[in-house]
Amino acid sequence: MTTPLPRTALTGFAADLGGTKIAAARIHAGEVAERLIAPTDPAADPDAQLVVIKGLLDLLGHDSGAPLGVAVAGRVDAEGMWHAVNRGTLHAIGDFSLRDGLSRHLGPATSLNDAAAAALAEGLFGAGTDSAGFAFITVSTGVGGGLVIGNRLLSSGNGLAGHVGFVSSRFASGPCGSGRMATVESIAGGRGIAAAAAAAGYEGRDARAVFDAAAEGQDWAGRIVDSSAHAMASLIGDLTTILGLDTVAIGGSIGLAPGYIDRIRLALTEEPELFRPRVVAARLGHDAPLIGALAAHLNKERS
């Protein structure tokens, strides 16, 4: 396997299309030198999304042919086809050739899932730098992630590898946006937390409100947050069983909420020691999917 490029060799451009915002960046020597952000229109079709990305990149000085990595919410398969895995996030994405679309609008580019891009950056340059078996899990509205084994991002032809939130959970019972039932995302993610609050009689409470109530010592909220943390701990134990993980980094607005990682660590003590990898906070923040997308492109170009 080709040794990945060092972070200082990463110079070029990147974009990150998420459910609420689109970010574009000019990256120099592995650092985001300039970043522009626009809101995501969840109902826009794929070409319209790419027009927004192009507008941001044009402002940053991107020219067709310059190194470019693009991270997107959803599933990107080996043929460069873009598929929604949760229609509640991007309504109009379905079986679109992202590879061709990027070529038309922006020139040569590499595309991948946004959580996978963040996992690659964290695995190579962030919380997983010294790890041989690394997982990045982001907990926000949903639960996503990526797996970096031996400094290589685990990928699959159908683009599903790393979508860890869709794993079954013994702590869950409700539906998941993926179409599966009783998944980690359905209980640990923001939508699941809000649904649990409504079921407990607290209609209209979003995840932030539930976490605030838990911090105030309200038992009903604490139980919901603990259920989320237990589902995450069980997921970490399962992934460790399959992949031999030594480090798991947690990111996302819920994942990095005060005290949440401590709750995961406490829940993980219920697992035998062999199934308890090191659990840490992700380090690279909003830069991770941008840096990871460019790293994926440059490493692909030289492989």
N, C-alpha and C positions, 0 to 999 in steps of 0.2 A: 504494500500500500504506500502511496506517495505521502511523504510527511507533510502535514498541513503547513501553509504559510504562516510565518510569525505575524502577530498583530500589526507590527510596524510596517509590514509590506502591503497592508490594505489601504489602497488609495483608489477612489472612484466614487460611485454614486449608489444610492439605495432608496427604496421606497417601502412603506409598510401600510397596507390597507386593512384597517380593522373595522369593527362594527360601528364605532362612533367617530373615528377620525382617520384621516390619511396623512401620513408623515412622509416627507422626502428629505434626503440629506446628502450633502457633499462630505465625503469622508477623506481625511488625509492622515496617513501614517497610523491608521487604526483608531483615530478619534473623530467624532462628529464635529466638523469645523463649522457647519452651517446647517440649520434645519428649518423647514417650513411645514406648516400644518393647515389642513382644511377639514371641515366636517364631512363625514361620510353620509351620503344619501342612501339609506338602506334599500330604497326602491329602484335605484338607478341600474340600468343594464350594464353588462361588463364593459362594453366599449365606452360608455359614458364615464365609468370609473377610471378607465385608462386615460381618458382625456384630462381628467383632473390631475392624475399623476404626472402626465406629460407637462401640464401647465406649471406645476410646482418644480419639476426637474429643469424645465427651460429657464426658470428664474434663477436656478442655482448654477446654470452654465453647462448643463449636460448637452453633449452632442452625440448623435447616433454613432455607435461604435465604441464609446467610452465604457469602461467596466460598469456594469449595472446588475444589481440583485434586487429582486422584488419579492417581498413577503406578503401573503394575503391570508385573510381568514377563510377557512374552508379546506377542502381536500384538493391537492394537485397531484395527479398521477404521473407515471413515468413518461407518458406521451405529451405531457404539458396541458392536459385537460383539467379545467377548473370546475369543481363540483361543490355545491353547498352541502354541508352536513347538518346544518340547522337553519331552516328557512326563516326562523324568527330573527336571525342576525342580518343576512343579506337576502332579500326576497327574490331578486331577479337573476341569481347566479344558478346556472344549470348546464352542465356539459358544454362548456365554452372552451375553445382552444386558446388558453392563455398564452401559450408559446407563440402562436401565430399573431394574436392580438398585440402582444408586446413588440414583436418584430415589425408590424405595420406602424405602430405609433411611436416606438422608441428605438428600434434597432435591436441588435443581439442583447439578450438578457437571460438570466437564470431566475426561475420562480420556484417558490416552495411555500409551505404552510408557515404562518407567522410564529406559532409556538415552536415549530421545528427550527426555524431560523434563530429564535432566541436561545433554544437549547444548544445549538451549535456554538453560538457566541459564548454562552456561559460555560460550556464544556471545554472550549479551547482557551478562553481568555478570562473567565470569571470564576464563579464558585467551584467549577469542576476542573480547574487547571491541573491539579495533582491527582485526578481520579482516573482509574482504568475502567470503571463502570459507573456512568453518571446518568441521572435523570433530572430533567427540569420539568416542574409541574406548575402551571399558572392557574390560580383560582381567582376568578372574577365573576362575571355574569354566568359563565360556564366553567368547565375544567378542561384544560388542554395540556399539551406537553410535547416533549421530545426526548430521545434517548441517544446518548453518545457513548459508544463502546469502543475502547481503544482509539480514541480521538477521531472516530468516524461516526457521522450521523446515521442512525439506523433508518433505512428507507425501504419502501416496498413498491411494487409495480402499481398497485391500486391507490397509493398515497395515503393509506389508512394508518400505517405504522406511526406510533407516537400519540395517537388520539386516545390517551389513557383515561379520559373522563368517561368513556363509553364502556369501561369494564364493569361487570356486575358487582354489586355491593350487598352484603348481607344486612347492612343497616338501612337499605332503601326499599321502597315499595312503589313509588310513583313513576310516571312516564318521563322519558328523557326526550329532548329535542331531536336526538339522533333517530328516534323511532323505536329504540330499545326500552325495556322496562327495568326499573330497579338498578340504575347505574350509579356510579360515583357522582357524576354530574348532577343527577336528579336530586341528590340530597346535600352535596357539598358546595355546589355553585350558588351564585346569587339568586337565580330564579328558584332553585330548590329551597333555599333558605326563606325566601319570601313566601313560597307556597306553604312551608311548614308553619310560618307565623300565622298565615290566614287560617290554617287548619286548627291552630291552637286558640283561635278567637281574636287574633290581632290583624284583622284585614287591613291592607294598605301599608303595612310595614315592609320596607325594602330591607336588603341585607345590611345597609349602613345603620338603619334604625334598630335592627335586631342586635347588631354588635354594640351599639350605644347602650341599649337596654341591658345587655349582658355585662357591660363594664360598670353599670350602676348597681349590679347585683340582683337583677330581676331573674328569678329562677327559670321562668319559662324560656327566656332568651338564652340563658346559659346552657340549657339543655339542647336547644337547637344548634348553637355553635359547637357544643361538644359532639353532637351527632355528626356534624360536618367534619370535625377533626378526627373522629374515630373512623369515618369512611376513608379519609385521606391516609391515616396510619395503616389501615388494612390494605389499601391499594399499594402503599410503599412496601409492605411485607410481601405482597403477591409479586410485584415487579422484581423485588430482590430475589425471590425464589427462582424466577425464570431467568433473570439476567445477571445475577451475582453482583448487584449494585454495591458500591461502597459509599456513594454520596448522592444525596437528593437535594436539589435547590428548589425552594418554593418562591414563587413570584405572584404577581397580580394584586389587584386592589384588596381582595379578601385575604389572599395568601400572606400579604405583608401588613395586614391590620395588626395593631398592637396586641400582643399576647397569643395570636393564633398559632404561630409556629411552636410556642411553648405547649399549647394544648395538643398539637400533633405529637410532639416528643413524649408528652405524658401518656397519651393513648398508645404510643408505640412500645412503651414499657410492658404492655400486656402481651407482646409478641416475644417468642424466645430470642435470646441475644443474637443468634445467627441471622435473624431476619430484621435486624435493626441497624440500617446504615446510618451514617452521619446525615443529619437533616439541618440544613443551613438556609439562610436567606439568599436569594439571588442578588448579585452584585451590580449588574450592568443597567438595570432599570429600563427606561424607554429606549436606550441605545441598543439593547440586545438584538431585537429583530433586524434592525438596520445593519449593524455590524455583521450579524450572522448571514444575512442575505448576500452581502458583498463577499464575505468569506466563501460562501458556497459557490458563487460565480467564479471567483478567481481560482479556487482550488479545482473546480471543474475544468476551467480553461487549460490548466497545466497538467491535468491527469491524462 
